Amino acid sequence: MKTKDITQIALTVALIIVLGLLPAIPLGIIPVPIVLQNMGIMLTGLILGPKKGTISIAIFMLLVAIGMPILTGGNGGLAVFIGPTCGYLLAWLLTPCMISILKKTANNFKNTYVQYLIIWLLIIVVDLIGSIGLSIQSKMPLQLAIYSNFIFIPGDTVKLFIAIFVSKRLQKNDSIDAKKMTRK
């Protein structure tokens, strides 16, 4: 791996940790709060791609597993991987690969709205995996767990579009910097 790759991975891990410092919004109807860390996960997948993005999130998960209190609310340790959020954590690890597949599919369409709609399917997949974990862990009927996840869709949609906007701006700036470097 190049130094640039290692730096990008470290910075995205740091970003995800910082987003975990912002307080969660408890819902009361399910034991899963609204958090901003998932926006960092989406951004990591969009910026770094499937390989480096997965490495970044795996490092974050490893830090959580060894007990670092870096999940929203100061949570950490192996217990979170068998708690109500276990499905969401698994989905986070899969997010960079899912984003990559969805982006490739979306690029087959010229309409920007269709492209965004295809990438938006990520939210549905993450919430479905999270619902399965929630259902298994809390002995909640799967259908009820899926319905309870509808509350996350509006906020996750906003976070995804912010992540898409930021990633496009960063990629645009990166290409401008590359052009400047080749001129010198």
HELIX and SHEET records of a PDB file:
HELIX    1   1 THR A    3  LEU A   21  1                                  19    
HELIX    2   2 GLN A   37  ALA A   65  1                                  29    
HELIX    3   3 LEU A   78  PHE A   81  5                                   4    
HELIX    4   4 CYS A   86  ALA A  106  1                                  21    
HELIX    5   5 THR A  112  SER A  138  1                                  27    
HELIX    6   6 LEU A  142  SER A  148  1                                   7    
HELIX    7   7 ASN A  149  PHE A  152  5                                   4    
HELIX    8   8 ILE A  153  ARG A  183  1                                  31    
END                                                                             
